[in-house]
């Protein structure tokens, strides 16, 4: 798109009191020009220790990065940033947030110095029409984001922003909101949902922490249905998770780790192929199952 076409297209945007300047809009156009349609990832992030350990899940994150185009930027929806309302991070240099306790000092020393992208934050704010999107100037990268993205892009050379999860809304709302982000896939933006499909910390079997693929019966049942519905494209059953019986109640005692999956499923196109990886259980009541969507 040349300069005249870009300015003409921007003239069609609605005017608001927080409208971007023409210079900002032109810079945005340069930074996020047309690209091949980017994949979408749901990453089962599990323990923060995955940030510094070497294991098969870390290998899975690294391998998926090798299989997809390198993005111009990342938008991450992490289970660990819940807000009333929807926000995106607007800092140019976001801090690495160590939002956990009781772990080794080495984990607290990890920094992920990727830049933010105020341009992508503003673009996201503009394209979402169903709700107001605020730009937050305090939040950085929580461990739901950096503990996995550091394995995809260890040089921290891809700008990243986060979008918060509005805890006052249900799964259907988040699934629908995701669809409004779809155009970002054509602008070199990799959208990542980071959580866990099965996530019940209160029922972890510590004695089986190092037992390969150990899962309780209810974990197996819930996980099996989730995988089946994801691969079949049966999103309605996944959106209606609260109606799926006791195994799902145990698998999703609170929804913040499940909702990032709703964003990934909401972004699925008819042309997208669905693949699962890191498809294992940990300590009985967690699953690391991850999903990739790609044309």
Rosetta blueprint (number, residue, H / E / L):
1 X L
2 X L
3 X H
4 X H
5 X H
6 X H
7 X H
8 X H
9 X H
10 X H
11 X L
12 X L
13 X L
14 X L
15 X L
16 X L
17 X L
18 X L
19 X L
20 X L
21 X L
22 X H
23 X H
24 X H
25 X H
26 X H
27 X H
28 X H
29 X H
30 X H
31 X H
32 X L
33 X L
34 X L
35 X L
36 X L
37 X L
38 X L
39 X L
40 X E
41 X E
42 X E
43 X E
44 X E
45 X L
46 X L
47 X L
48 X H
49 X H
50 X H
51 X H
52 X L
53 X L
54 X L
55 X L
56 X H
57 X H
58 X H
59 X H
60 X H
61 X H
62 X H
63 X H
64 X H
65 X H
66 X H
67 X L
68 X L
69 X L
70 X L
71 X L
72 X L
73 X E
74 X E
75 X E
76 X E
77 X E
78 X E
79 X E
80 X E
81 X E
82 X E
83 X E
84 X L
85 X L
86 X E
87 X E
88 X E
89 X E
90 X L
91 X L
92 X L
93 X L
94 X L
95 X L
96 X E
97 X L
98 X L
99 X L
100 X L
101 X L
102 X L
103 X L
104 X L
105 X H
106 X H
107 X H
108 X H
109 X L
110 X L
111 X L
112 X L
113 X L
114 X L
115 X L
116 X L
117 X L
118 X H
119 X H
120 X H
121 X H
122 X H
123 X H
124 X H
125 X H
126 X H
127 X H
128 X L
129 X L
130 X L
131 X L
132 X L
133 X E
134 X E
135 X E
136 X E
137 X L
138 X L
139 X L
140 X L
141 X E
142 X L
143 X H
144 X H
145 X H
146 X H
147 X H
148 X H
149 X H
150 X H
151 X H
152 X H
153 X L
154 X L
155 X L
156 X L
157 X L
158 X L
159 X E
160 X E
161 X E
162 X E
163 X E
164 X E
165 X E
166 X E
167 X L
168 X L
169 X L
170 X L
171 X H
172 X H
173 X H
174 X H
175 X H
176 X H
177 X H
178 X H
179 X H
180 X L
181 X L
182 X H
183 X H
184 X H
185 X H
186 X H
187 X H
188 X L
189 X E
190 X E
191 X E
192 X E
193 X E
194 X E
195 X E
196 X L
197 X L
198 X L
199 X E
200 X L
201 X H
202 X H
203 X H
204 X L
205 X L
206 X H
207 X H
208 X H
209 X L
210 X L
211 X L
212 X L
213 X L
214 X L
215 X E
216 X L
217 X H
218 X H
219 X H
220 X H
221 X H
222 X H
223 X H
224 X H
225 X H
226 X H
227 X H
228 X H
229 X H
230 X H
231 X H
232 X H
233 X L
234 X L
235 X H
236 X H
237 X H
238 X H
239 X H
240 X L
241 X H
242 X H
243 X H
244 X L
245 X L
246 X H
247 X H
248 X H
249 X H
250 X H
251 X H
252 X L
253 X L
254 X L
255 X L
256 X H
257 X H
258 X H
259 X H
260 X H
261 X H
262 X H
263 X H
264 X H
265 X H
266 X H
267 X L
268 X L
269 X L
270 X L
271 X L
272 X L
273 X E
274 X E
275 X E
276 X E
277 X E
278 X L
279 X L
280 X L
281 X E
282 X E
283 X L
284 X E
285 X L
286 X E
287 X E
288 X L
289 X L
290 X E
291 X E
292 X E
293 X E
294 X E
295 X L
